[in-house]
Amino acid sequence: MEVAERGQVEKFHPWPLSWSAVWAGTLSAIALALIIGLVAIAVGAHRVGGSFGTWHQVGLMTLAFSVFGAFLAFAVGGWVAAKVAGARRSETAMLHGAVAWLVAVPILVVLASLGAAPYFGGWYGGLAGLPPAAAAQQAVAITQDPAMAMAARNTALAALTALLLGLMGGVVGGWMGSGEPMTFTHYRTRRERAAAGGW
């Protein structure tokens, strides 16, 4: 695409995006999140109900499975998206990982609202929401009970943390899938290495 402005021609090069790679990465991430969540249930490292009053009520195993599971699931999803897309540059590969995460978020919200959040780990429980009548009752209870307000806040923070860890995992996984060195200055030496016959 070319845009002419004041006698200058500027060329735009859009980044390629493979939607089949994005879907493969998204489904891989959701499947692995489910597997890790079920393993957490099997070893007893989960939170029943998905809400808790204080962070002291969260066990070390629960925390480890939640943090590790949220990051690892999307790191694998980003890696799969980058590999299926055949992305050789880290920027394009990271884009595929981030878009796979972006597609997975509404799917996780729908699954959580259908009652599947506990199977993905307790931290996704905040995505479920409540029916309008129950939400109105909970809003009244939160204003009257500080413990309920703290539990609602902590549940929302846990879901937000899981989502952001997933985004970081998707980007890192995509970067790993590109095969480029994981340094922030690599793009500066990319042309010199290609000219010298390097990768």
N, C-alpha and C positions, 0 to 999 in steps of 0.2 A: 504494500500500500504506500502511496506517495502523496504527500501534502505539499503544495507550493505556497510559500508565504514570503512576500517581498523579494521575489526573484530567487529564493533559495528552495531547493528541493530536499525535503527531509524524508528519509525512508523509515518505515516502521516495520519491525520484524516481530510479529506476535509469537509468543511461546507456544509450541505445540502441546496439545492436551489430548491424551488418549482416554476416552471415556470407558472403554472396556478395561483398561488398566486401572482406572479409578475404581470401577465397580469390583474388580478382582481384589484390590487392596482393601476396600471397604468391607467386603464380605469376609476376607481373611481376618481383619481386625476384630470384627464382631464375633466370629467363630472362636478366635483365641481368647477374647474377653470372656465368653461363655465358658470355655474350658477352664480358664483360671478361676473364675467364680465358682464353678462346680467343685474344683479341687479344694478351694478354700472352705466350702461347705463340708466336704468329705473329711477334712482334717480339723474342722471345728474353728477355723479362723475367719469367722464371718459375724456380722452384726444382724441379729434378728430384728425385723421391723424397720431397719434403715434409719432410725433417728436415735439420738443420744443427747443427754443433757450437758455433759462436760466431756472435754477431750481426755480426761483421766479414765473415762469408762471405755476408751478404745484400747484394746490389747495390742501388744507389740506384733503378734502374728497377723492380726487384722490389718494393722497399719502397713506391714510389709507386703501382704498380698494385695492390698488396695493400691499402693503406690507402684509396686512392681508390675501388677497386672494392668493397670491403666497405661503405663508407659510402654511395657513390652508388647501388648496387644497392638497398639497403633504403630510401634516401631516395625513390627512384622508387616502390618498393613501397608506402611509407607514403602518398605523394602519390596514387597510384592508388586505394588503399583509401579515403582521405578523399573523393576526388572521386566514386567510385562510390557511397559511402554518402550523399553529399550533405551531409556534415557541415559546418555553417556556424560552429560554435563550435570553438575551438582544442582544448579539452579532449577533446571527443568525437573529433575528427580525430586527435589524438595517440594516443588509446586504440586507434583502428583501426590506426594504424601500428605500435604496440607489439604488438598481437595478431597482426598479419600476420607480424611477426618471430618471435613465439612459435610460430606454426604452422610457419614455415619451418625452425626449428632441428631438429626431429626428421626432417624431410624431408632436410635437408642431412646429418644423421648417417647416415641410411639410404643416401643416394647415396654418401657417402664410404666406408661399409663395403662397398658394392658395387664400389668402385674408381674412382668418378668424381671424387674429391677433386682430383686434379691439373688437371682441366678447369675447376675453379672458382677456381684460383689455389693456390699452394703453401701458403698459410696455413691452409687448411681441412684439410690433411693430418692434423692432430692429432685430427680427429673420427673417423677411420677405425677406430681400434682394431686389435687383432690377434686372430686365432683363439686359443682358450685355450692350446693347446700352444705356439704361438709367443710368446704373452704370458708364459708361464712361463719359456721360454728367455730372453726379453729381460729379465725380472726378475732372473734369475741373472746375465746379462751386465752389467746396470746396476750391480749391487752389486760386481762385480769390475772394471769399467772406468769410470773417472770421465768419460771423453769420451762414452761412451754415455749416462751419467746426464745430462750437460750437454745432449746432443742431444735426449733425451726431454723434459727440462724446457723447452728453447727451443721445441720443436714444440708442446707443450701451451700455452705462453705465446702463441705466434703464433695458435693456434686461438682461444684466449680473447680475444685482442685483436680478431681479425676478428669474432667474435660480438658483442662489446660495441660495436664501431664500427657493426655492423649495427643494433643496438638504437638507438643514437643517431641513425643515419640514418633509421630507421623513424619515430621520434618527430618529428624535424625535418621529414621529408617530409610527415607527416600535418599538422603545424602549417602548413606552406606550402600544403597542399591546402585548408585551411579558408578561406584568404583573409583571415584576421584578421592585424593587425599582429603582428610577431614581437617583442613586448616582454613582459616579465614583469609589468608593471603594467596591461596593457590591460584585464583583467577588472574593474578598479576603475571604469573609465570607460565600460564597455559599456552600462549602462542609460541613462546621460546621453546618449550618442551616439544610441542607439535612440530616446529620447524627443524628441531634437532633429531627428529625421528623417535622421540620418546612417546609415551602413551598420550 
